[in-house]
Amino acid sequence: MGLLNKIFHQKSHLWLLIILMSPFTDVSAQQEPQYTQYMFNTMGVNPAYAGTREALNVSLLSRHQWAGLDGAPRTYDLSAHTPFNNFNMGLGFSIVSDNYGPVNNLFFNVNYAYRIQLSRTTTLSMGIKGGLFNYHVNLSSLETDAADPAFEKDLEQRFKPNAGVGLYLYSKKFYVGISAPRLIETDLSGNQTTTGKITELQRHYYFMAGLVIGNQKYFKFKPSLITRAVEGAPFSAEITGQFIFNQTLWTGVSYRSNQAIAMLAGLQITRQLMIGYSYDFPISDLKPFDSGTHEVIISYDFKGFRKNGLVSPRYF
């Protein structure tokens, strides 16, 4: 804890890192990137989603938390996945950069899913995930009041493996999924305490569900839910409701338990190109210091695998 005390007394925003940088504390926290628009970036949470959009899909997501604060978290997610209908399977990959303060995290993931047609309208997808994780801390990048050897170090951890699994049941009207995108608990420091490893990536468990209500072409309502469970961290649930107008414009609101309320909006610019935006309003104890979170996602479906080359409208 000596390093924590040194960080805490620096005249900067470094005290914020104590909350975020669980590898330096004996308090565990969520270590997988968190997204408000998870319903448009589902493969990042559940590998079974790979290949479910009937076309090659490429998406880019940018998330800026605690806007305006030095060292605030920033996440960039590039992902792509495609079906192989002749083999009832899907493949996908993602590269995620998750940065806060002197910490730089890189995730490289490959996803495989096998689909079983349960009925004419309902499909069960079973997915597995393999990946590499790189954790890097550059304490020398921090601004300090005086020279301190503790802050002149460039702490680097090598790549660590990861694996995950998931199930995803879906149709055009609903979906239900359970997943564990992080199964391998990884010790990043090798240090031990009486309570266990103090720098460890914990297992993550997710449950998600959503549906589309309404048969009218011009107006639909889409409620969705996601829950997160991580050992040593508070249980988290997020409820979202979105209104869809004319299959091209949607807007909605989301509530994340004891953390934030978010506003969402998006536009289906063409049948293949979609852009979405969300803004999180903080409601936690950090509200006086948190200027909100901006998140933008751009998604593009390439030519579909149907004979007419068109991709049917997808709501998730």
Order of alpha helices (4+ residues) and beta strands (2+ residues): alpha-alpha-beta-beta-beta-beta-beta-beta-beta-beta-beta-beta-beta-beta-beta-beta-beta-beta-beta-beta-beta
